[in-house]
Every structure is written in C-alpha cells, then in structure tokens.
Amino acid sequence: MTIRNGTPDNDTLNGSLGGNVNDELNGGLGDDLYQYTLGSGNDVINDTGGIDTVQLGDPLHLYTGWNFYRSGNDLVMDFNGQGRVTVTDQFLLGLPVVEVLAFSDGGTPYSFSNSLTGSTGNEVLIGTVAAETITGNGGDDLIFGNEGNDTLSGGDADDELHGGTGNNAIDGGVGWDAAVYDDATAGVTVNFSGVTQNVSGVALLSHGFSAITQPT
C-alpha cells in the first residue's frame, strides 16, 4: 500500500497515481481534494478537518454500477469490481468526514449526508442494515437503501434510488428518476409518476456513470 500524506493546508491527493495500487490518503486539516479513477485499486481516506471532496473519474469507461454502504462507522464506495474507496469514520459523528462527491467530467456534485432525510440540495443518503425510510426531498439525490426492508422516496428533481437487498418500496417522486434493485432478494414495489409496478429481483433499467434515465 502506498501512503500519501497531506499538510494542514488545502491538499490534492491522487489515489490513482501509479496505476492499480492500493493507497492510504491522509489529508489532515484543510479543504482537501481526494481523486480516484475507476480501476486503480482500493483506497482508504483518513481526514480530520475542513470541507473535503472525493472526485471520481472514469476515463476508460469501466463503470458498470456502484453501491455506497456503511461498514461500521466507515463509508465504502464500491464500483462493482473496478475498485473501492473507503472513508474512515464517515459516520462516527453527526457530520460527515468527507462532505462532497464530485466528478472529473464536471458532472453534478453531491453533498454527503449522515441523515436519512435530505434537504433541498443534491445529496447522497445511505441506509443501514435496519428497515428504514429514506427521503430525498428536494434536489438530485443518490439514495442507497442497502440491507433491510426499506422505503425509498426521491422527492422532487432527478434521483437515483438503489433498493439493495430486502423487500423494498421505491417511489421516485417528481422528476426524471432511476431505480436500481438488481441486489433485491425479495419483491420490490416501484412507483414512478403515480404508476406502481410490482417487480422482483431484476434491474428496471441500466444507466451510465452519472446519468439519470426514464423507466421504460
């Protein structure tokens, strides 16, 4: 593993330097930028302060899907065999350690939230192993239900909702929404624009790295 250390100032730490190598990125204080390219190994981020950003890149178009989940107090961003990023202690306190998810191609950035209820902004909301209700409200949201029989609601704007395992209910709400439930182990109910479909275990649609797609 390669260790890359920052300073008390604002740093840019690139976990993709050197190719497919696992890196430990220690930003410390300051507003730090952590860069990660799909296919470049499994990286771990440790940070202690500032407004910090994880920036994802996919120049080789390796993306086939992603799942964000909690492992203890850590956040794991898994890219379906094309690498993984772990943020240590992301969920330890009320506020996240890394605050922003961004994309090297200039795609819409998101704010990480440790809550299960979103605000008016674009947010990443991540469920636990329990059965729970996760609500995006306003903004373009990424919602990951993970384990448990969850109810996911996108609210307004363009949302991407991942049901995960369990018997889930997914309501896109207003906007151009995408539902992903290929990990489901039980029946899933999906509601888009007031039309409810009862489905079981397969993906409703496929989509690109940062695309939001209308169901067919």
Order of alpha helices (4+ residues) and beta strands (2+ residues): beta-beta-beta-beta-beta-beta-beta-beta-beta-beta-beta-beta-beta-beta-beta-beta-beta-beta-beta-beta
